[in-house]
Amino acid sequence: MNSPRPQELDTLQRIQNQVQRVQEHVDTRLPRQYQHVTALVCGWKWRLATLKQLQQLTPDGLDAIVKRVRMEVGTFDYQAKEQGELLTRFLCDLDNILSYGNVEVKEARKALVVSIQKLLERADTVKTKAAKLKEFAERTVGEMTLSSLTEEPQVDSTTEEADVVMGDVTEEEAVPVGMHALFASEDEEVVDEEQEDEDADAEEMEEEEDDDEEVDEEGEPEETAQPQPEPLPAQIDVSSLPLWKPYYQLQQRPDGVYLLAKLQGVDPRHVQVQYLAEAGALVVSGFKLPTHKDIVLSRFSGVPTFGRFRIVQRVSPDMLNVEQATQQLLNDGTLQVRLPYHYVHHPRFYRRCPPVQPRGRLMVW
C-alpha cells in the first residue's frame, strides 16, 4: 500500500471546498432568489395594470420597469446556469487527479464524484426553473410593451421632445429643414415650392388622362380594393415609443466633418435635422415605427431597436460653415450630414528687393 500523496490530497480538498460553496448557492441562495424574482415579476405586472387604469404610466417609467425586470431575471438565470457549469468543470478536474494505486486518494475522489453528481441534478432542476421564469417574464414584458404600443394616444404629441431636450437646447432655437439641405435662401425656397406645385399639377393631369383611357376601353371600371393611406406623423403617438439610440459616428475628411447615422428602416418623413444657433448644436431627431422583427429582437436582447431617437452634437461655427451644410439619405439607410470647413484665405507677403543686387567679390588665392 502506497502512502498518500500530499499534492493529490490538497487538490481534492480544494475542489471539495469549492463544491461546498456551490452547494450553498444551489440549496440556499438560489431558491430564495427564485422566490424574490418571481414575486417581482408578478408584482410589477399587477402594478402596471393598476397604473394604466389610473393613467399614471409614462413611457419612460415603462422603460425603466422593463429594464429592471429583465436585469433581475437575467441575473438569476445566469447564476443558475453558472452553478451547473462549475460542477461540470469540477468533474473534469477530478479526472486529471491520479491515485497511483493509493486507496485513500481513490476513495476520496470517488466520494467527491458521487456528491458532485447528486448536486448536479439539483442544479439542473434550478436551471430549468430559471429558464421557465425567464420565459414567463419575457412573455409578460412583451404583453406590456405591445399593449403600450397599441393603446390609443392619451398624451399630446407636442410633448414628445420635452423629456429628451439636452442642456440649454430649446425648441424655440430650432430651425426645421427638409431632406435636401440644411439652409436655403428665400429665392430658392420660392423656386422649390413653384417646382413642387408644377410637378403635382402634371401628375394630376397624367392620372386623369389615364383614368379616362381606362374608362373608355373597359366601359365600367371594376371595383378594386383601395390601399389604405399610411399613418401620418401627426396621427402617431410618438410619446408611447421607447427611446432608441441608433449607431452614429463623426468622420473628419478633407472637405469637412461628416455625421453618419445608421437609420435603417426609418421613413425619411420621420427624420428631422436641425441646427440650434444659440446652443451651437446639430440635432438629428425622429422616430422609427416597429415591425414584427424589431419587436422580437427587442424582447430577445432587452434593448429597443425602434422608437424615438435624438442625436445631439456640438459644432463650432467658427471652424465649420453650417450655412453650407447638406444632408443625404443613402440607399442603405445611412443619413449623411456634411459640415464643410470655412474657406480660409492665406495672404501672401512679398519682400521687396532692390533693383540692383550687390554681387559678391571674387576672391583669388
Number of C-alpha atoms within 10 A of each C-alpha: 7 10 11 16 14 10 9 19 17 11 13 18 14 11 18 19 11 13 20 13 11 22 20 11 18 24 14 11 12 21 13 12 15 19 10 12 20 17 12 16 25 13 11 16 17 10 13 17 13 13 12 12 10 9 10 10 16 14 17 15 12 18 16 10 17 21 14 14 18 19 13 17 24 18 12 21 22 13 17 24 17 15 24 23 13 15 22 14 11 18 17 11 13 17 10 9 16 13 18 13 12 14 14 16 20 16 12 15 23 13 10 18 18 12 13 22 14 10 20 21 12 16 25 16 14 22 23 15 16 25 19 12 20 22 13 16 23 20 13 16 23 17 13 16 20 11 11 19 18 10 10 11 15 10 13 11 16 11 11 16 18 11 9 12 13 12 7 9 17 14 13 7 14 18 15 13 15 14 15 11 16 21 19 13 7 9 9 11 12 11 11 12 12 12 12 12 12 12 12 12 12 11 12 12 12 12 12 11 11 11 12 11 12 13 12 10 9 9 9 9 11 8 6 6 6 6 6 6 6 7 8 9 13 10 10 14 19 25 25 24 24 23 20 16 16 17 11 15 9 13 12 11 11 8 11 16 18 20 19 19 19 18 23 14 14 18 13 16 12 14 19 17 21 20 25 20 15 11 15 15 19 22 19 19 16 22 25 22 16 17 12 8 10 15 16 14 15 16 18 11 10 16 15 22 23 24 21 24 20 20 17 16 13 12 19 12 15 9 14 18 17 22 14 15 20 17 19 15 17 12 8 10 16 19 23 18 22 25 25 20 19 15 9 7 6 6 6 6 6 6 6 6 7 7 6 6 7 7 6 6 6 6 5 4 3
